[in-house]
Amino acid sequence: MRLKIVLEYDGTRYSGWQKQNNAKTIQGTLITTLESVFGKTRGKDRLIDLQGAGRTDAGVHAIEQVAHLDCETMLSPNIIQIKLNDELPSDINILSIEKSAKDFHARHSAVSRQYLFRISKRRTAFEKKYVWWIRDALDIDAIQRSAAILTGMHDFSSFSEADKENKSTMVFLEDINVYEEEDLIMIRIKASHFLWKMVRRIVGTLVEVGRGNVNEARIKYLLENKSNETAVYTAPPSGLFLEKVFYK
C-alpha cells in the first residue's frame, strides 16, 4: 500500500530531512516512529520505504512537506496519523495521511515547489529561530527589480552548492514575490525544483542588493556565468520554510 503523508516541522533541532547514520533528521525520526507504531500494533507490519518531496537543509522548516510511504498494514490512514502524532516529538506534526495511487511519488510527481523566507527588520525575543534579523535598512524596490531578473529558465549553478545528485543546474523559476508585512520582509519563491542551497543563496544575494553592494547587472552576470561569489552571501536556514509542494 502506498500512502501520501503531509507534514509540518520545525527544523531547528534537525540536520535536515534526509536520513543520516550519525545525526538526527526528520526522515530518520519519522522512520523510527513508524517502525515503532507498526511494531506495536501488528508484528507483520513492515515499513518498506519513506520518500520526501524535497531535501530540506539543516535548520530549515516546513509548513507543508509531502512524503510517500510504502508499507504493509491493516491500520487505516487516520489511525496511523493519530498513532504517529502521539509518538512524534512536538516539533514534527502529521497534517494528513491518505491512500494514493501506486505510481504517486512525492518527489517525481511534483510539478513545482514553493519556499518562503522571512527577514525580520527588528530584533525579536520570540521568533529568532524562524527569521533572519537584518539590522540594515534594505531597499525593497531594488530587491524586487533584481528578483524579477531571476524568473524564467536559467542556469542557477552560481546560486547553488555542487551536488552530485543534481543532474542539471537548469531551473525554471516561476515567480519571486518580495513584500513587507509589518516588521517582516517576505520572499516567496516558486520553481520547478531547487538546487542545494539555491533559495538561501538567492535570498542572501538579494539582501546584498538591498544593502547596495550588488546591482542588477551583477545579477545578470551571475546567471550567465558560473561563479562562487554567492557562497559568502548564503542566508541562514532559520528564516526558510518549505511552504507548499504542487502536483498535477
Residue, then its C-alpha position, 0 to 999 in steps of 0.5 A: m500500500r502506498l500512502k501520501i503523508v503531509l507534514e509540518y516541522d520545525g527544523t531547528r533541532y534537525s540536520g535536515w530531512q534526509k536520513q543520516n547514520n550519525a545525526k538526527t533528521i526528520q526522515g530518520t525520526l519519522i522512520t523510527t516512529l513508524e517502525s515503532v507504531f507498526g511494531k506495536t500494533r501488528g508484528k507483520d507490519r513492515l515499513i518498506d520505504l519513506q520518500g520526501a518531496g524535497r531535501t530540506d537543509a539543516g535548520v530549515h522548516a516546513i509548513e507543508q512537506v509531502a512524503h510517500l510511504d510504502c508499507e504493509t498494514m491493516l491500520s487505516p490512514n487516520i489511525i496511523q496519523i493519530k498513532l504517529n502524532d502521539e509518538l512524534p516529538s512536538d516539533i514534527n506534526i502529521l497534517s494528513i495521511e491518505k491512500s494514493a495511487k501506486d505510481f504517486h511519488a512525492r518527489h517525481s510527481a511534483v510539478s513545482r515547489q514553493y519556499l518562503f523566507r522571512i527577514s525580520k527588520r527588528r530584533t525579536a525575543f520570540e521568533k529568532k529561530y524562524v527569521w533572519w534579523i537584518r539590522d540594515a535598512l534594505d531597499i525593497d524596490a531594488i530587491q524586487r527589480s533584481a528578483a524579477i531578473l531571476t524568473g524564467m529558465h536559467d542556469f542557477s549553478s552560481f546560486s547553488e552548492a555542487d551536488k552530485e545528485n543534481k543532474s542539471t543546474m537548469v531551473f525554471l523559476e516561476d515567480i519571486n514575490v518580495y513584500e513587507e508585512e509589518d516588521l517582516i520582509m517576505i520572499r516567496i519563491k516558486a520553481s520547478h525544483f531547487l538546487w542545494k542551497m539555491v533559495r538561501r543563496i538567492v535570498g542572501t544575494l538579494v539582501e546584498v542588493g538591498r544593502g547596495n553592494v550588488n546591482e542588477a547587472r551583477i545579477k545578470y552576470l551571475l546567471e550567465n556565468k558560473s561563479n562562487e561569489t554567492a557562497v559568502y552571501t548564503a542566508p541562514p536556514s532559520g528564516l526558510f520554510l518549505e511552504k507548499v509542494f504542487y502536483k498535477 
